[in-house]
Amino acid sequence: MYEGFLFYWLMYDTILLMVIAVLIVLGLCFGSFVNAFVWRLHEGRDWVKERSECVHCHHELAAKDLVPVLSWLWLRGKCRYCHKPISAQYPLIEASTAILFVLSWIYWPYLVQGAQIVVFGLWLVILTGLIALLVYDLKWMLLPNKLVFPLTGLAATMQLMIILSNWQGWGKLLSIAIAVLIGGGIFYILFQLSDGRWIGGGDVKLGFLLGLLAGTPAKSLLVIFLAGLLGSLVSLPLIASKKLGRTSTIPFGPFLIVAGIIAVLFGNQIIDWYTRAFITGV
């Protein structure tokens, strides 16, 4: 019996390590895609047919220049052809995407089997798009509709598959609808009251998207709370050190995106902890 248990335990660990290894490779590749896609989208280039090139000298990059993280380290952060610095953004995004892929597998709130395998695959695609939005907003303070609208469609598809694979009655659909209204509605009101001075139209659309991904009113409120908290933790020290003026603007989209990812992966645990600690007292 002990030998049988040890065999299955070793098999489970081997499969788990293989899945994690595949997710790391996929995450690195998708992160590399994000870096190329964001730049091409901003420049109006064809992101499907065109080959990758140096943003400085525009020399077409060889395959050995495109190995995620490793090429940047091997070249010591400089272009092989013009020797100008390559932003540390590239390996950072690649590594971060790989880490988020693995964390998604470990902390995914559903059992990944059957239809949920497709749901998890959709999440990885959506996650890649959210990272692209984050990078784009950080660099150019804009959340392009060419990314937001397709991601909203994918998020709706993902939620529909979750509902169909685990039907919980019409109450689940109502919960998602309220989450969407909370996620985007609050920002829409702020946008209208301030004529776009407090928050941008892109953040409103992103709020609807993240509310859809959150899937419940509690998680949607959690996204808004965490985004505000993260924004304050970043901006207040910058204002105190005078790196930002009181009238300076910083993109709010990245904080919303980080908060949305946290809510999807850890929202249930955070809400349960809050309920036990501050409401039920258990």
N, C-alpha and C positions, 0 to 999 in steps of 0.2 A: 504493500500500500504506500509506504514511504517513497519507494522508487518511482511509482506511478505519479504521485503528487509532485516529486522533484522534476520529473520529465515534463509535465504540463506547465509547471512554474517556469522552467527554462524556455519552453516553447512560447509562453506568453511574453516573457521578457524579450526574447529574440524578435518576435513579431512587433512588439512595442518599439524596440530600438530601430527596426527597419522602417516603421511608419514615421518615426521622428526624423530619421535620416532623409527619407523622401521629402518630408515637409520642409526640412532645412534647405535642401537643394531647390525645391520649388519656390520657397520664400526668397532665396537669393536671386533666382532667375526672374521672378515677378518684381522684386525690388529693382533689379537692373532695368526691367521694362518700364517701371514707373519713371526712373530717371530720364530715359530716352523719350518716353511718351509726353511727359510734362513739357519738356523743352520744345519738342516738335509741335505740340498743340499750341503753345504760345507763339511760335514763329510761323504758324500756318503751314507747316510742312506736312508731307504725306508720311504718317507714322507707320504705314504698312509696308510700302515699297522701298522707301529710302533706307540706305545703310547708315549706321552710326558714324558720327564724325566728331572731331575735336571742335568744341564751341569757340576756340580761339583761332586756330589756323584752318579749320574746316577740312583737314586731311581725313580721308576715310580710314576708319579704324579697322585693324586686322582682328581676327578671332582671338589672338593672344592678348589683345588689349581690352577684351570685353569679359574676361573671367571675373565674376562678381567678387569684390573685396580683394582677392589675391592680386589682380592686375594692378590695382591702385597701390597696394603695398609693394609689389615688385618694382613698380616705376617710381616709387617714393613720392607719390602724389603729383607727378609731372607728366605732361604729354610726351610721348616717345619722339614726336616729330618736331614740335616747336619748343618743347621744354618749359612751357608755361604751366603754372600751378593748376592742378585739377582739384576742384572743390572737395572738401571732406564730406560734403553732402552725399556724394555717390556711394561710398562704402557704408556710410551711416544708414542711409535708406535701405540698402540691400540687407545689412545685418538686422536692422529693426524689423523689416518685413519677415525675415526668417524666424526671428524670435516670436513675433506675433502669430505666425502660422503654427508654431509649436504650442504656444500658450492656448491658442484656439482649440487645438486638439485635446489638450489636457483638461481645460476648463469648460468645454462645450456643454451647455446645459441640457442637452438631449443625448440619448443613447445613439451612437452612430452606427446604425444598421438599417437595412432596407432602404426606404425612401429617404431616411435621414442622411444617408451617404450623399445623395444629391443635394440635400439642403446644406450640408456642411461644405460641399464643393461650391455652391452658390455663395455661401458666406465668405469663402476665401477670395472669390472674384470681387465681391463687394468690398471686402477689407482692402484689397489692392487698390480699388477705385477710391476709397476713403483716404488712403495714404497719398494717392496722387492729388486729391483735392487739398489735403493738408499742405503738401509741398507747394502747390500752385498758389494757394492763398498766402502762404508765408512769403513767397518770392514776389508776387504781383498784387496782393490784396484783392483777389478776385476769385469767385467760385463759379467757373464757367458752366452754363447750362448743358453744354455738350457732355459733361460728366455727371452733373446732378440728375438730369432727367433719366438717362439710362440706368443709373444706380437706383433711382426710385422704382423703376419698373422691375429691376432685379429683386429689390427688397419686397415688393408686393408679391412677386412670384414665390419668393422664399417663405413668406408668411402664409400664402395660400397652401403651399405644400405641407407646412407644419400643421395647419388646420385640418387638411384632408387626411394626413397620416395619424392624427390624434384628435379626432372630432370631439369637442367639448361643448357642443351646442352653440346657439347663436350668441350667447354671452361673450364668447371669445372674439367674435367679429366686432361686437360693440366695444369691447375692451381695446381692440386695435384702433378703432375709429376715434375713441376718446384720446388715446395716446397720440395719434396723429394731430388731433385738434390742439392738444396741449403743447406738443413739440413745436408746431409751427404757428399756432394761434397767438401765443403770448408774444412771440417775436413780431408777428404781423401787427398786433396792436401797438407795440413799441415803435415799429417802423412808421405806422400811420400817425401816431401822436407826435413824433419828432420830425416828420417829413424826411426820414432817412438819415437824420443826424446821429441818432443813438446806435442804430444798427442798420446794416445794409440789406438790400433785397435778396442777395444771395444767401445770407444767414437765415432769412425767413424760409426759403426753399429747402435749405439744409436742415432746418428745424423740423419741417414736415417729413423729410427723409429719415431723420434719426428717430422721430416719434414712431414712424412705421417700423423701423428696425427694433426699437425698444419693445413694442408690442403690448405693453400694459401702461395704464396711467401712472402707476407708481414709478416704473422705470423711466418713463418720459420725464416726470418731475425730477428724478434723480439725475438725468442728463443735464437739465437746466441748472440744477444746484451745483453739480460737479464742475460744469463749464464755468460758472461764475466764480467758484472757489479757486479753480486753477488759474483763471484770468487774474484774480486778485493776488494770488501768490506770486505770479510772474510780474505783473505791472506795478504793484505797490513798491517793491524794492527798487525797481528801475526809476520810479518817480522820486523815491527818497534819495537815491544816488544821483539824481538830476540827469540820468541818461535818457529820461523821457520827461517832456514837459506836461503840465496838467491838461493842455489842449491837444497833445499828441494823440494819434490814432494808431492802434495796433489791430491786426486782424483777429476777429473773434472765432472765425471758422475752425482754426486748429484746436482751440480749447473745446469747442463743441464736438469735434471729431474724436478727440481723445476721450472725452466724457462718454460719447456714444459707444465706443469700443469697450470701455470699462463696464458700462451698463449692460451690454449684451453678454459679456463673459462672466462678470461678477455681480450683476445687479441683484440676483436672487439672494446671494449670500449677504450683500450689504444691507438690503431691505430687511432680511430676517434678523440680522444683528441689531439694526436700529429698532425694530419692533420689540425684540426681547429686552434691549437695554433701556429704552425710553418710554415704551407704551405698556407692555405687559409686566415688565419688571422681572421676568423669569431669567 
